[in-house]
């Protein structure tokens, strides 16, 4: 067997699954990707087929290794990162899902969240979990599944009630990291960063919260064991008789946004990054202190290494950014995302057009589940170029919404922001982002920082990398963007954006009535 060894990362995202193999310098050696179907059973509902996700996971692992000529035995460890709040249940006997996974974007439990608000539980939830009461998180999704999934058909017996079997540990709950780890190792495990996104986990006591489990009717027996994000004890190993024909430790897991924080080497309090994917998520490391937000941000667990304290983060969750570009494709305004920069540059401005991409409500710092997508300021002279530019500007404005809240909560002025994700390949967007928030934007050479973060977590656990300093030395700048727009102009445009936000709020309620 060749002496060279690597670390692999499963990056299971909202639209597809990727497997990347990294070398010791943090460089990409192999990369394979496969999309999965987006299922929309009703307006506002979004589901994924977990079996499709697992089959795609197997496929991309196998394909990446084959393409690079890497033997599975050369992998010292595998890390997992995932779309976070997406929720599923599966049968422990058969290993089969009892229903499609309910995706983080799904809004079907909006009414249930409003019941929590009416019952005065919002403050309690925020105090224990660091989260806003919102259909975004896993708790109400799991509750819905327990109440609405079909009874499990048991061999040689009558169908069994899902909740009864869950109370016996025969139906298992998990976010997608747990599903992937379970299929790789047979173990039912999650990490602290993913647990902190369920609205069931006390981020201060670092344990599942009995009161919240009771409120949502979630039996403790169905929950995964919560472990550090980088775990020297490992979560288990792949089956040598399985599809890889090798015993490889699975030793790291992080929710995708925390993985990007780790991959961007944001290890010190005050370090911040923004990931531009389906949505955008800005996180700032706050060290060992769980900073309670007073400006609409989330307090979340950033990561934890074996034997060390949890590192917390402030997070601004923006539900739709990259998905707004996909919407432009769906509406045939563009044929390919790469067209957006050229189209946006072809006009001097949006000509007064603002687009608020509240397709699944608004996240931080507005938190309006009933907000909906809105275009304002159109005239007969509005062309698709204006709408495309307004869509890119909406990404930058939403990021400023979060950046201002983060500065207010942390007391730290943001002079530099590390960025990653597919959209940061767009130089026009990066420059626009720098102009709108008035700070430096730094893009790294390796922009697959989500996968890199989970690889780092797994590699640290097994000694492939020795310490955080070694990881920091791997990080390289690709390009920096400095503000060029006059600050008064940026402020005036941002003020008008806030007017557009006001037009989008509470729209779905009006539509229903």
C-alpha positions in Angstrom: 0.0 0.0 0.0 1.3 3.5 -0.8 2.8 5.4 2.2 0.7 8.6 1.5 -2.4 8.9 3.6 -5.4 11.3 3.5 -8.5 12.3 5.4 -11.9 12.2 3.7 -15.0 14.3 4.3 -18.6 13.6 3.5 -20.4 16.9 2.9 -24.1 16.2 2.8 -25.8 19.4 1.8 -29.3 20.7 1.0 -29.0 20.1 -2.8 -26.5 17.3 -3.0 -23.7 15.2 -1.4 -20.0 15.6 -1.9 -17.0 13.6 -0.9 -13.6 15.3 -0.8 -10.2 13.8 0.0 -7.7 16.2 1.6 -4.0 15.8 1.9 -1.9 17.0 4.9 -1.6 20.5 3.4 -5.4 20.8 3.4 -5.4 20.6 -0.4 -8.1 18.8 -2.4 -7.0 15.4 -3.8 -10.3 14.0 -5.0 -13.8 15.5 -5.3 -17.1 13.9 -6.4 -20.6 15.3 -6.2 -24.2 14.2 -6.8 -27.5 16.0 -6.5 -30.6 14.6 -4.9 -34.3 15.4 -5.5 -36.0 18.3 -3.8 -39.5 17.1 -2.9 -42.3 19.7 -2.4 -45.5 17.8 -1.3 -47.3 21.1 -0.5 -46.6 24.8 -0.7 -44.0 25.6 2.0 -43.1 21.9 2.5 -39.6 20.6 1.6 -38.5 16.9 1.9 -35.6 14.7 0.9 -35.5 10.9 0.4 -32.9 9.7 3.0 -32.3 6.5 1.1 -31.4 8.5 -2.0 -29.0 10.6 0.2 -27.3 7.4 1.5 -27.0 5.8 -1.9 -25.5 9.1 -3.2 -23.1 9.2 -0.3 -21.8 5.7 -1.1 -21.6 6.7 -4.8 -19.5 9.8 -4.3 -17.2 8.2 -1.8 -16.5 5.3 -4.2 -16.2 7.6 -7.3 -13.9 10.1 -5.6 -11.5 7.4 -4.5 -11.5 5.7 -7.8 -10.9 8.9 -9.8 -7.9 9.9 -7.7 -6.5 6.3 -7.5 -6.7 6.4 -3.7 -7.2 3.1 -1.9 -9.7 3.3 1.0 -6.9 2.0 3.3 -5.1 5.2 2.7 -7.8 7.2 4.5 -6.8 7.7 8.1 -10.2 9.0 9.1 -13.6 10.2 7.7 -15.4 13.4 8.9 -19.0 14.2 8.3 -20.7 17.6 7.8 -24.3 18.1 7.0 -27.3 20.3 6.4 -28.2 20.9 10.0 -31.8 21.0 11.1 -33.1 18.6 8.5 -34.8 15.9 10.5 -35.7 12.2 10.0 -36.8 9.1 11.9 -35.8 5.6 11.0 -36.6 2.0 12.1 -33.8 0.5 14.2 -34.8 -3.0 13.1 -34.6 -2.5 9.4 -32.5 0.7 9.2 -35.2 2.2 6.9 -36.6 5.7 7.2 -40.2 5.9 8.3 -40.8 9.0 6.3 -38.9 11.4 4.0 -36.6 13.8 5.9 -38.2 17.2 6.6 -35.8 19.8 5.4 -34.6 22.8 7.4 -36.4 25.1 5.0 -39.8 23.4 5.6 -42.6 25.6 7.1 -45.2 23.0 7.8 -44.9 23.5 11.6 -45.4 27.3 11.6 -48.7 27.0 13.4 -47.1 24.9 16.1 -44.4 27.5 16.7 -47.1 30.2 17.0 -48.7 28.0 19.7 -45.4 28.0 21.6 -45.3 31.8 21.3 -48.9 32.1 22.7 -47.9 29.7 25.5 -45.1 32.1 26.5 -42.3 29.5 25.8 -40.2 31.6 23.5 -38.0 33.0 26.3 -37.5 29.5 27.9 -36.5 28.0 24.5 -34.1 30.9 23.8 -32.6 30.7 27.4 -32.0 26.9 27.2 -31.1 26.4 23.5 -29.9 29.8 22.3 -32.4 29.5 19.5 -35.5 31.4 18.4 -38.7 29.4 18.4 -39.0 28.7 14.7 -40.1 25.9 12.3 -36.5 26.0 11.0 -35.3 23.8 13.9 -35.7 20.1 14.4 -38.0 19.8 17.4 -41.3 20.6 15.7 -40.3 18.6 12.7 -39.7 15.5 14.9 -43.0 16.1 16.7 -44.8 16.2 13.3 -43.2 13.0 12.2 -44.2 11.2 15.4 -47.8 12.3 14.9 -48.1 11.9 11.2 -45.8 9.2 9.8 -47.5 6.0 8.9 -47.4 3.2 11.5 -44.5 0.8 10.9 -45.5 -2.5 9.4 -43.9 -5.2 11.5 -43.3 -8.7 10.2 -45.8 -11.3 11.5 -47.6 -8.7 13.7 -49.9 -5.8 13.4 -48.6 -2.3 12.6 -46.9 -0.6 15.5 -47.5 3.0 16.6 -44.4 5.1 15.8 -44.4 6.9 19.2 -44.7 3.6 21.2 -41.7 2.1 19.3 -39.8 5.3 19.7 -40.2 5.1 23.5 -38.6 1.6 23.2 -35.7 2.9 21.2 -36.9 1.1 18.1 -37.5 4.3 16.1 -34.5 6.6 16.0 -34.3 10.3 15.6 -31.5 12.1 13.9 -30.3 15.0 11.8 -28.5 14.0 8.6 -25.1 13.6 10.3 -26.6 10.9 12.5 -28.1 9.1 9.5 -24.8 9.1 7.6 -22.8 8.1 10.7 -25.3 5.3 11.4 -25.0 3.9 7.9 -21.2 4.2 7.9 -20.6 2.7 11.4 -23.9 1.3 12.8 -23.7 3.7 15.7 -26.4 6.3 16.7 -24.4 9.4 17.4 -24.5 13.2 16.8 -22.0 15.9 17.8 -22.6 18.9 20.0 -22.9 21.4 17.1 -25.7 19.5 15.5 -27.5 18.8 18.8 -27.5 22.5 19.4 -29.7 23.0 16.3 -32.5 20.7 17.4 -34.3 23.1 19.9 -34.1 20.1 22.3 -30.5 20.4 23.6 -29.5 22.6 26.5 -26.3 24.3 25.3 -25.3 25.3 28.8 -25.8 22.0 30.6 -24.7 20.1 27.4 -27.5 17.6 27.6 -30.9 16.8 26.1 -33.5 18.9 28.0 -36.2 17.0 29.8 -38.7 19.9 29.7 -38.3 20.4 26.0 -38.5 16.7 25.3 -41.8 16.6 27.2 -43.2 19.7 25.4 -42.6 18.1 22.0 -43.4 14.5 23.0 -39.9 13.3 22.0 -38.9 10.1 23.9 -35.3 10.3 25.2 -34.8 6.7 24.0 -34.9 7.7 20.4 -32.2 10.3 20.6 -28.6 9.9 19.5 -25.6 10.0 21.9 -24.0 13.5 21.8 -20.2 13.5 21.4 -17.4 16.1 20.7 -17.1 17.4 17.2 -13.6 16.0 17.0 -13.6 12.8 19.0 -10.4 10.8 19.9 -12.7 7.9 21.0 -14.1 8.0 17.4 -17.8 7.4 16.5 -17.0 3.9 15.2 -15.5 2.6 12.0 -16.7 1.5 8.6 -17.4 -2.2 8.1 -14.4 -4.0 6.5 -17.0 -6.2 4.8 -19.0 -3.2 3.6 -18.8 -1.2 0.4 -15.4 0.3 1.2 -13.9 -3.1 2.2 -11.8 -1.2 4.8 -12.1 -0.3 8.5 -11.8 3.5 8.6 -12.6 5.5 11.8 -15.3 8.1 11.6 -13.9 10.6 14.0 -15.4 14.1 13.4 -18.8 15.7 12.7 -19.9 19.3 12.5 -23.1 21.0 11.2 -22.2 22.6 7.9 -21.9 26.1 9.2 -19.8 25.2 12.2 -17.7 23.1 9.9 -17.0 26.1 7.7 -16.1 28.1 10.9 -13.6 25.3 11.8 -12.3 25.1 8.2 -11.8 28.8 8.0 -9.6 28.5 11.1 -11.8 30.8 13.2 -10.5 29.4 16.5 -10.3 32.6 18.5 -13.1 34.7 20.0 -14.0 37.4 17.5 -13.1 35.4 14.4 -16.0 35.4 11.9 -16.9 33.8 8.6 -19.9 33.9 6.2 -20.8 30.9 4.1 -22.8 31.5 0.9 -24.7 28.4 0.0 -28.5 27.7 -0.4 -28.8 30.2 2.5 -26.0 32.2 4.1 -24.8 31.8 7.6 -22.5 34.2 9.4 -20.8 32.8 12.6 -18.6 34.6 15.1 -16.6 32.6 17.6 -17.3 33.8 21.1 -15.0 31.4 22.9 -16.1 29.7 26.1 -18.9 32.2 26.6 -22.4 31.7 25.3 -23.3 35.3 24.4 -27.0 35.9 24.5 -28.2 37.9 21.6 -30.3 41.0 22.0 -30.5 41.7 18.3 -32.1 38.6 16.7 -29.1 36.3 16.4 -28.8 32.7 17.6 -26.4 31.5 20.3 -25.1 28.2 19.2 -22.3 25.7 19.8 -19.4 26.2 17.4 -17.4 23.1 18.1 -15.8 20.9 20.8 -12.6 18.9 20.8 -12.0 15.9 22.9 -11.4 16.8 26.5 -11.8 20.5 25.9 -14.5 23.1 26.7 -17.2 23.8 24.1 -16.6 26.8 21.9 -19.7 28.9 21.4 -20.7 31.2 18.5 -23.2 33.9 17.5 -25.0 33.0 14.3 -27.0 34.9 11.8 -29.1 32.5 9.7 -30.2 33.8 6.3 -32.6 31.3 4.7 -32.3 32.2 1.0 -29.2 33.5 -0.8 -27.9 30.9 -3.3 -31.4 29.6 -3.6 -32.4 33.0 -4.9 -29.9 32.4 -7.8 -31.6 29.0 -8.4 -34.9 30.9 -8.5 -33.6 33.1 -11.3 -32.8 29.9 -13.2 -36.2 28.5 -12.5 -37.8 31.6 -13.8 -35.6 31.4 -16.9 -34.1 34.8 -16.2 -30.7 33.2 -16.4 -29.5 29.9 -17.9 -26.5 29.5 -15.5 -25.4 31.1 -12.3 -22.2 32.3 -13.9 -24.2 34.7 -16.0 -25.3 36.8 -12.9 -22.1 38.9 -12.6 -22.1 39.9 -16.3 -25.8 40.7 -16.3 -25.5 42.7 -13.1 -22.5 44.7 -14.4 -24.4 45.5 -17.6 -26.5 48.1 -15.7 -25.3 50.9 -13.4 -27.9 50.0 -10.7 -31.1 48.1 -10.0 -33.0 51.3 -11.2 -34.8 51.3 -7.8 -35.7 47.6 -7.8 -35.3 45.7 -4.6 -35.9 41.9 -4.2 -36.5 40.4 -0.8 -36.0 36.6 -1.3 -38.2 35.6 1.7 -39.3 32.4 -0.1 -39.4 30.5 3.2 -39.8 33.4 5.6 -37.1 35.6 7.0 -34.4 34.4 9.4 -32.0 36.5 11.4 -32.4 39.2 12.6 -36.1 39.6 11.5 -37.5 36.1 12.3 -40.8 36.4 10.4 -42.1 32.9 9.4 -44.9 34.5 7.3 -42.7 36.9 5.3 -42.7 36.1 1.6 -40.6 36.9 -1.5 -41.2 40.4 -2.7 -40.1 42.6 -5.6 -40.7 46.3 -5.2 -39.8 49.4 -7.3 -40.4 48.0 -10.8 -41.4 50.2 -13.7 -42.2 49.5 -17.3 -38.5 50.0 -17.9 -37.4 47.3 -15.6 -35.4 44.5 -17.4 -34.1 41.2 -16.3 -30.7 42.7 -15.7 -32.2 44.9 -13.0 -33.9 41.9 -11.3 -30.7 39.9 -11.5 -28.6 42.7 -9.9 -31.3 43.2 -7.2 -31.0 39.5 -6.4 -27.3 39.7 -5.9 -27.7 42.9 -3.9 -30.3 41.1 -1.7 -27.5 38.7 -0.6 -25.3 41.6 0.4 -28.0 43.5 2.2 -29.1 40.4 4.2 -25.5 39.9 5.2 -25.3 43.5 6.4 -28.5 42.9 8.5 -26.7 40.1 10.3 -23.3 41.9 10.5 -24.8 45.0 12.2 -26.6 42.7 14.7 -23.4 40.8 15.4 -21.4 44.0 16.0 -24.1 45.2 18.4 -24.2 41.9 20.3 -20.5 41.3 20.5 -19.2 44.9 20.8 -16.6 43.9 18.2 -16.3 46.1 15.0 -16.1 43.8 12.0 -13.1 45.0 9.8 -12.6 41.7 8.0 -14.9 38.8 7.1 -13.8 35.4 5.8 -16.1 34.1 3.1 -16.7 30.7 1.5 -19.3 28.7 -0.4 -20.2 28.5 -4.1 -21.3 32.1 -4.5 -17.9 33.6 -3.5 -16.5 32.6 -6.9 -18.5 35.6 -8.1 -16.1 38.5 -7.9 -18.9 41.0 -8.5 -20.8 39.7 -5.4 -17.7 39.7 -3.3 -16.9 43.4 -4.2 -20.6 44.3 -3.7 -20.5 42.6 -0.3 -17.5 44.6 0.8 -19.1 47.8 -0.4 -22.4 47.2 1.4 -21.0 46.1 4.8 -18.0 48.5 4.6 -15.4 45.9 5.5 -12.7 43.8 3.9 -13.8 40.5 2.4 -11.3 37.7 2.4 -11.6 34.6 0.2 -9.4 31.6 0.8 -7.7 29.4 -1.8 -9.6 26.3 -0.7 -13.2 27.4 -0.8 -14.6 24.0 0.2 -14.2 25.0 3.8 -17.3 23.1 5.0 -15.8 19.8 4.0 -12.3 20.9 5.0 -13.6 21.7 8.6 -15.0 18.2 9.1 -11.9 16.7 7.7 -9.8 18.8 10.1 -12.0 17.6 13.0 -11.6 14.0 12.1 -7.9 14.3 11.3 -7.1 16.0 14.6 -8.9 13.2 16.4 -6.7 10.5 15.0 -3.5 12.5 15.1 -3.2 13.2 11.3 -2.8 16.8 12.2 -1.2 17.7 15.5 -2.9 20.9 16.6 -4.8 24.0 15.6 -1.7 25.9 14.8 -0.9 23.4 12.1 -4.3 23.9 10.6 -4.0 27.7 10.7 -0.7 27.5 8.8 -2.5 25.6 6.0 -4.9 28.5 5.4 -4.2 30.7 2.3 -5.8 33.8 0.9 -6.9 33.8 -2.7 -8.2 37.4 -2.9 -9.2 40.3 -0.7 -11.9 42.9 -1.6 -11.9 46.4 -0.1 -14.9 48.8 0.0 -15.0 51.1 -3.1 -18.5 52.5 -2.7 -19.1 55.8 -1.0 -20.3 54.9 2.6 -23.2 57.4 2.4 -24.4 55.8 -0.9 -24.2 52.3 0.7 -26.1 53.6 3.7 -28.8 55.2 1.6 -29.3 52.0 -0.4 -29.4 49.9 2.7 -32.1 52.2 4.2 -34.2 51.6 1.1 -33.6 47.8 1.6 -35.1 48.1 5.0 -38.2 49.7 3.5 -38.5 46.7 1.1 -38.2 44.3 4.0 -41.2 46.0 5.7 -43.3 45.3 2.6 -42.5 41.5 2.8 -43.4 41.0 6.4 -46.4 38.9 7.5 -47.5 38.4 3.9 -48.5 34.7 4.1 -51.0 35.4 6.9 -52.7 38.0 4.7 -52.7 35.5 1.8 -54.4 32.9 3.9 -57.0 35.2 5.2 
